[in-house]
Amino acid sequence: MFVAMKNGLNSSFLNLLLLFIFVFTSCSKTKEIQLAQEITAKQKHSDTNALFYKIQKENEAPSFLLGTIHLYPANDYTFSDTLLNCIENCDQLVCELDMLNLDPNGIAQIAVMKDGMLISDLLDSAQFAQVDERVRQFMGAPLQLINNWKPALIAMLIQDEGNGNLQTMASMEMDIVLSSGEKVTGGLESLEEQINLFDVMSYKEQAEYLLEALEVTGDQTDFELLFETYLSQDLNILDSLLFTDDFLNTHKSTFLDQRNLNWIPKIDSISGNRKVFFAVGAGHLHGEKGLLLLLREAGFDVEAIAIPILEAR
């Protein structure tokens, strides 16, 4: 996935795309014992005070579910040894997307608006120039190269770019994949399914959302609060911070609830006799339509495990 992209868009732009939206061999018996000792020694927390869970159906192998944060200061933090041991002890890694098997050149086709619509048709010349300037800043290419892309997709990229100083950030799911070695990877949905989520908005509405994104400068204080809350593993407060955006609140059923429902049968079929490490955005875990409750309704035993996710370098 690190090959050059068409129209001069390089792989770093693909990494930006994976921010908004997103290996293994069996370890030795010694590591299995070590992991079991570490987990049993930890005090189990309630669902609202944990980001890491063991999920298991009766008479099946245990799997694990981690709630991630898409942007984090990777230069300052690393994954805890306990978390890495758990990853090593699993047979497969599954994220929202199978990021090692994406076709970067396919993004341009998936992101294109229908009926030949262009962003320049939706914005006046002054507005187009504003967006072009911002896109050049983080992408190193003119807006004209992606003039036919869905405006909401570009808006999300702009918001991620301005949130918490991206040059020091990385996608946690991608870092988990890259740190886990040569193991089997998988995804709960396709890149096309993620990008098509924006179709809940008309192109005109997406263009308005794009203009609103230009006004967001990305308050470092806001990001620091979000990240500190993630480290505290308090899902109640984390949810309140994640869903302050009017767009996400309006379309929560599309961007979270329905996707959670779609993922349950996939998690069920992927796990079973294999130990699988699932990593999805923390916003998918909690609530009446969150993965934790849905997994229990599907017959899984869901056990919160209190371990540190990230540790300061």
N, C-alpha and C positions, 0 to 999 in steps of 0.2 A: 504494500500500500504506500510505499515511500517512493514510487516512481513519479516522474514529472507528469503533471496534468496537462490537458489540452488548453489551448488559448493562453498559455503562459501562466496558468494558475498552478502554483507549486504545492507540494505535499503539506507545507505548514498551514495552508488554508484548509486542507482537509482536517487537520488537527483542531483548528478553530471550530469547524463544523461539528465535530464530535463532542465539543464542550457543552452544547446546549441540549441539545436534544436530551451522545458515551460521547502444550503447555504442561501438561502435568504428567509425571511418572510416579508410581507408588513409592512412598518413602519407606525407610527401614522400620522394623518393629520398634527399634529404640525411639524413633521420632514419634511413632504412634503412642507409645507409653508416655513420652514426655508431654505430648499434646493433651492426652487424657488427664495427666496430673495437673497441668496448668489450668485446664478448664474446670475440673472439679474443685480446685483450690480457690476459684473465684466465687464471690457471692453473686447469686443470680438476681438480676434486677427485674422490675416489672417492664412490660412492653414500652412504656413511655420513658424509660430510662436506659435504653440500650439501642445499639445500632447493629448488633451482631446476634444471630440466632442459629440454633440447630433445628433443622426441620426434618421430620422422619415419619414415615408411615410404618405401621406394625409389620414386623418381619422383613423390613427393607433396610438398606444401608442408610446411615445418616448423611445428610447433606447440610450445607451451611448457606445462610443468606446474610449479606452485608449491605447496609445502607450507605451509599457513597455521597460525597459532595463533589460536584463536577469541577470546581475550581478550588485550588488550595495552594499554599506557598510551598511547593515541592522542594525548593532550595533550603528551606528551614526545617522541614519535617520529613520523616521517613515512616514506613509501615512498621508496626511493632513486631518484635520477634514472634510473639504468640500468634499474630495474624498470619505472618509468613509461614510459620510451621503448619498452620491449618491449611493454607493453600497448597503446600507441598504434600500434605496428606490426602489430598483429593485427586480424583482421576480426571476431572474435567473442569474447565472454567467457562462459565456462561455469563455474559454481560447483556445489557440491553441490545447491543449490536455485536456481531462477530467481527471485531475490528481488524483482525488479521486477514480476513477474507473479503474485504470490501474492494470494489473496483472504483478507484478514484475517478476514472474517466466516465463512469456512469452517472456521476452526480449531476453533470451538466444537463443530461437528458431528463433526469427525474425532477429537477428543480424548475424546469421550463414551464411558463404559463401556457395555457391553451389558447387556441384561435389566433396565434401570432401576436398576442398582447405584449406590449413593452412597458417598462417602467416609465420611459419618456412619454408614453401616452397617458399616464396616470398623474404625472407631476408637471408643473410648469417649468420653464427653463431655469428660474432661480432656485426652485426646490431641487431640481435634478443636479444643479451645480453643488448645492449643499451636501447632498448624499454622495456625490462623486468625490468631493474632497475628503469626506470621512472614510469612504471605502479605500481610497488611495493610501490613507494613513496606516491602516492595519493590514491591507492586503497587498499593497505595492503594485496595484493594477487599476486601471480606470473602470468606472461603473459601466461604461459602454460594453465591456467584455461580458458582463452578466446582465445586460439590459432586459433580457427576457426571463430572468429568474423571478420567482415569487417574492414580492416585497417583504412579506413577513419573515421569510428565511433570512434575508439580508438584515432585517431589523434585529433578529435574535443574535446574529453574529456581531452586530455593532454593540449591542448591550453587553454581550460577553466580553468583547474587547475592552469595553470601558469599565468593567467591574473588577476592581482589585488588581490592576496592573498585570495584564496577561503575560507580559514577557517574563514574569517570575512565577507564573501559574502553569499547571498542567492538568490534563484530564486524569482523574484518579483511576477510572476504569482502564484507560490505556496504560497507566503506570503499573497497575496490577498485572495486566497481560504481559508487559515487557519484563517484569520482575519475576515472573512465575516459571520461566524456563520453557523447554520444548514440550508443552502439554497440549492436549486437545482443547480447542476453543469452540464456542458456539454463541448464538445470539437468540434472544427471545422475540425479536422482530427484525424486519429488514430495513435498510436505509430508506427504501421507497415508502414503506409504511410510516416511518417517522416524518419524512418531508411532507407526505400527503396529509398529515394532521392539520396543516395550515389551510386546507381547503374548507374548513368550517367558516372561514372569513371570505367575503368577496374580495376581488383584487383591489377595489376602491378602498375597502376597509383596511386591507393590508398596507396600502400606500399611506393611509393616514397613520397607521401604527408605525410605519417606517419613519415618518416625519417626527413622531413623538419620541422615537428612540434617539434621534439626534440631540434632543434636549437633555438626555440623561448623561451625566458626566461620569458616573461611577464613583460614588463616595467611598473612599477607602475606609472610613469609620464604619459605614454600613457593612462592608465586607468583613471587617475585623469582628464585628458583633456576630455575624452569621457564622464565621469560622470558629469563634470561641464557643458558641452554642453547640456547634457540631462536636467539638472536642468534649463538651460536657455530656453529650449524648442524651439531651433532654428533647424528646420528640415533640412535646407540646409546644415549647417555645420555638423550636426549629420550624414547625409547621406555620406558626404565626409570622415568622420572618420570611419564609419561602413564598407565602401566598399574599403578599402585600400588593402584587402587581394586578391591576384591574383585568388585564387580558387573561391571566392564568385563572383568576377567580371566575370570570365569565365562562371560560371554556374548560373548567376543571374536569367535567365529565368526559370530555374528549381526550385531554392530555394526560389524565391520571386514571380516572375510574374505569373507563372502558378498556384501557390498555391493561390494567390490573386483571380484569376479568379474562382478557385474552391470554394473559400469561399463565394463569393457573393450570390449565390443561397441559401447557407446554412444560412447565416445571414438573408436573406429575409424570409426564412421559419421559423426560430427560433423566430424572432421578430414578430411584428404584434400587437396582442392584449396584449402581455406581455411586461413589461419593462425589458429589458435584458442589462446586463453590459458585454460588450465584452472587452477582454484584449489580445492584440497581440503585438509582437515585433514592436518597433517604425519604423524599417526599412521597414515594410509593408505599411506604411501610404502614403508616399509622392511619387510623380513622375507620369509620364504618364500612368503607369500601376499599380499605387498604389491604395489602398483601397478607399481613399477619392474620387478620380475621378471615379473609377468604381462604387461606391455606388451612386454617382450622376447620372451616366449613367443608373443605374438600377431604377431610380425614387425616390431615397432618397433625402430629404433635409438634408444637412450636415452643421452643424453650429459649428464653432470653439468656444470653451469656455475657457477663460483664468482663470485657477485656479492653485494653487500650487499642484504639485503631491506629492512631498516629502518635509518634514520639518525636520530640525535638531532636534535631541532629546534634 
